[in-house]
Amino acid sequence: MPEYTVSVDDDGTIMVDDTTPRELADSFGRRFGHGRARYCTVPLPNQLAVLPPAAATAGVAEVALRVHSVYHRSLTDGPGRRSTLKLQGCSIGMERPCPGCIVPDTHDPAGGRLLTVAAIVDVLADPARAPRDGYSLLGGELLDQAEGVTTLLGLLRRREPDAHVVVYSGYTLDELLGRPDPWVRRALATVDVLIDGRFDKALAAGAGAYRGSANQRIYDRPALAAALIQGGPSPAPDRATGRTATPTTTAAPPPISGAGCSFDTSSSTGDRP
């Protein structure tokens, strides 16, 4: 019997993944009001955090990152309810944007706001926005700033040793392992899940859990560790699911699709996807 993921947040939001049959999604709409399409990397206005002032100079002693935004209570950037950091700057987008990229405003490496790693962690791990099931980092292309990302993850894990971290990269794992920057490998060694590959809008429908498009692959910590030791090639994903042969280590909560439909039970307004 087919199984479909339905997530209910404590604010009344119901999320069904994009592989759910239309008739089932419609039944939620009739009961709770019309839904609206929700995609990874695109938060609602009330999810956005207020960023602190920019670092005084680009040459501050503390490591800094160029940030596009921080948002909380995301159900589309990984398993469960997550706090998400979206970094500014995308080397892929500046050279040849992904087909149908939905965040072109993140491409300019001079855009966004330059913030110290400590200031970012204060906003990302804000206890007032708890509870959360983990953190997600994406872009732009976050590993264009690999040193800062590694430093940030180290600080985050000192505060929350058991924090579950998902990162998205437009580069494949093979491409990342081939980059000369040693900070890329250090960053990958500190995360729980990598979702790799360029977004392709033509492959977005029915992409499955976590992914924006079906070409993207999911690597858990054991698969990443093996790839880092071997130095490549990366473990081959299952062709049917896009997952690696090793099951993901995410024990809870259930996976959520990279694109889905949400129903706000407190209101009957909204646009049908």
C-alpha positions in Angstrom: 0.0 0.0 0.0 1.4 3.4 -0.9 2.5 5.7 2.0 2.5 9.5 1.9 4.1 12.0 4.3 1.8 14.3 6.2 3.4 16.7 8.7 1.4 18.7 11.2 3.1 21.6 13.0 1.9 23.0 16.3 1.0 26.3 14.6 -1.8 24.5 12.7 0.1 24.1 9.4 -0.4 20.8 7.6 2.3 19.8 5.0 1.7 17.0 2.5 4.5 16.0 0.2 4.3 16.5 -3.5 4.0 12.8 -4.3 0.6 12.8 -2.6 -2.3 12.0 -5.0 -4.3 15.1 -6.0 -7.5 13.7 -4.6 -6.0 13.3 -1.1 -4.5 16.8 -1.2 -7.9 18.2 -2.4 -9.6 16.5 0.6 -7.3 18.5 2.9 -8.2 21.6 1.0 -12.0 21.1 1.3 -11.6 20.5 5.1 -9.0 23.2 6.0 -9.0 25.7 3.1 -7.1 25.9 -0.1 -3.4 25.1 0.1 -0.4 26.9 -1.3 2.7 25.5 -2.9 5.7 25.6 -0.6 9.3 25.0 -1.8 12.6 24.7 -0.1 14.6 27.9 0.3 11.5 30.1 0.0 10.2 31.0 3.5 7.0 32.8 4.4 7.5 36.4 5.7 6.6 35.4 9.3 9.4 32.8 9.3 12.2 35.3 8.6 14.5 36.3 11.4 15.8 39.8 11.9 19.5 39.9 11.0 21.9 41.9 13.2 23.9 44.9 11.7 26.6 44.0 9.3 30.2 43.5 10.5 32.0 46.8 10.7 34.5 45.8 8.0 35.1 42.9 5.7 38.5 42.4 7.4 37.3 41.7 10.9 39.5 39.3 12.9 36.6 36.9 13.5 35.5 34.8 10.6 32.5 36.2 8.7 30.0 35.0 6.2 27.9 36.8 3.6 24.3 36.0 4.5 21.1 36.3 2.5 18.6 35.4 5.3 17.8 33.2 8.3 14.4 31.7 8.8 12.8 29.3 11.3 10.0 26.6 11.4 10.9 25.4 7.9 9.2 22.0 7.0 10.8 21.9 3.5 14.6 22.1 4.0 15.1 18.7 5.6 13.4 16.4 8.1 11.1 17.9 10.7 11.0 21.5 11.8 14.2 23.3 11.0 16.1 26.6 11.4 17.7 27.5 8.0 20.6 29.7 7.1 20.7 30.9 3.4 24.0 32.2 2.4 24.7 34.8 -0.3 26.8 34.2 -3.4 26.7 31.4 -6.0 29.6 30.7 -8.3 27.3 28.4 -10.3 24.6 31.0 -10.7 27.1 33.7 -11.8 28.6 31.5 -14.5 25.6 29.4 -15.6 22.4 29.5 -13.5 20.6 26.2 -12.7 17.6 25.7 -15.0 14.6 27.5 -13.4 16.5 28.7 -10.3 14.0 30.1 -7.9 16.6 32.1 -5.8 18.5 34.3 -8.4 18.7 37.0 -5.7 21.3 34.9 -3.9 23.8 34.7 -6.8 25.7 38.1 -6.4 28.6 37.4 -4.1 28.7 41.1 -3.1 25.0 41.1 -2.0 23.5 40.1 1.3 25.0 41.1 4.6 28.4 40.3 6.0 28.0 38.9 9.5 30.4 37.3 12.0 29.9 33.6 12.6 29.0 34.2 16.3 26.3 36.7 15.3 24.9 34.2 12.8 24.8 31.4 15.3 23.0 33.6 17.8 20.2 34.2 15.3 20.1 30.7 13.9 20.0 28.9 17.3 17.8 31.5 18.9 16.1 29.6 21.8 13.0 31.7 21.4 12.4 30.0 18.0 12.6 26.5 19.5 11.7 23.7 19.4 13.5 22.6 16.3 14.6 19.3 14.9 17.8 20.5 13.3 19.5 23.1 11.1 19.8 23.4 7.3 22.4 25.4 5.4 21.9 26.4 1.8 22.4 29.2 -0.7 23.4 30.5 -3.1 26.3 28.1 -3.0 27.2 27.8 0.7 30.5 25.9 0.0 31.8 29.0 -1.9 32.4 30.1 1.7 33.7 26.8 3.1 36.0 28.2 5.7 33.3 30.3 7.3 30.8 27.4 7.1 33.2 25.0 8.8 33.8 27.6 11.6 30.1 28.2 12.0 29.4 24.4 12.2 32.1 24.0 14.8 30.6 26.8 17.0 27.1 25.4 16.5 28.2 22.0 17.6 29.9 23.3 20.7 26.6 24.8 21.7 24.5 21.8 20.6 26.6 18.7 20.3 23.7 16.6 19.0 22.5 19.2 16.5 21.3 17.6 13.2 22.7 19.5 10.2 21.7 19.2 6.6 23.6 21.1 3.9 22.7 21.7 0.2 25.2 22.2 -2.5 24.7 22.8 -6.2 27.9 20.9 -6.9 27.9 17.1 -6.9 29.9 15.3 -4.2 32.5 14.3 -6.8 32.9 17.9 -7.8 33.3 19.0 -4.2 35.9 16.3 -3.5 37.8 17.6 -6.5 38.0 21.2 -5.3 41.4 22.3 -4.0 40.0 24.2 -1.0 40.7 22.0 2.1 37.9 23.7 3.9 35.3 22.0 1.7 36.3 18.6 3.0 36.4 19.9 6.6 32.9 21.2 6.2 31.6 17.9 4.8 33.1 16.0 7.7 31.0 17.9 10.2 27.5 17.5 8.6 24.8 14.8 9.0 23.4 15.0 5.5 24.5 16.4 2.1 22.0 17.0 -0.7 24.0 17.6 -3.8 23.5 18.6 -7.4 22.1 21.5 -9.4 18.4 22.3 -9.2 16.5 21.5 -12.4 13.0 22.9 -12.5 12.0 20.3 -15.2 12.7 17.5 -12.7 11.1 19.2 -9.7 7.7 17.5 -9.7 7.7 14.4 -7.5 11.4 14.8 -6.6 10.8 13.1 -3.3 12.0 13.7 0.2 14.3 16.7 0.9 15.2 17.3 -2.8 14.3 20.2 -5.0 14.7 18.1 -8.2 15.0 14.4 -8.9 18.6 14.6 -10.1 19.8 15.6 -6.7 21.3 13.0 -4.4 21.2 12.4 -0.6 24.3 11.3 1.3 24.2 10.5 5.0 27.1 10.7 7.4 28.5 7.2 6.8 28.4 7.7 3.1 30.1 11.0 3.4 32.8 9.6 5.7 33.5 6.8 3.2 33.7 9.2 0.3 36.1 11.5 2.2 38.4 8.6 3.1 38.4 7.2 -0.4 38.7 10.6 -2.0 36.1 9.6 -4.6 34.3 8.5 -6.6 31.3 9.1 -4.4 29.0 6.2 -3.5 26.5 5.5 -6.2 22.9 6.4 -5.3 20.0 4.0 -5.9 18.5 4.9 -9.3 15.0 4.6 -8.1 15.2 6.7 -5.0 18.3 8.9 -5.5 19.5 7.8 -2.1 22.8 6.2 -1.3 23.0 2.5 -0.5 23.6 3.3 3.1 20.3 4.3 4.8 20.2 7.9 6.2 21.0 8.2 9.9 18.1 10.5 10.5 16.0 8.7 13.1 13.3 11.3 13.6 11.2 13.0 12.4 9.9 11.6 9.1 11.2 12.9 5.8 9.5 15.9 4.1 9.5 16.5 0.4 11.6 19.3 -1.1 8.4 20.7 -2.5 4.9 20.4 -1.1 1.6 21.9 -0.3 0.7 23.4 3.1 -2.7 24.1 4.6 -3.1 26.7 7.3 -5.9 25.4 9.4 -6.4 28.9 11.0 -7.5 30.4 7.7 -9.3 29.3 4.6 -7.5 31.8 2.3 -4.6 31.0 0.0 -3.8 29.9 -3.5 -4.3 26.4 -4.7 -1.0 25.1 -6.0 
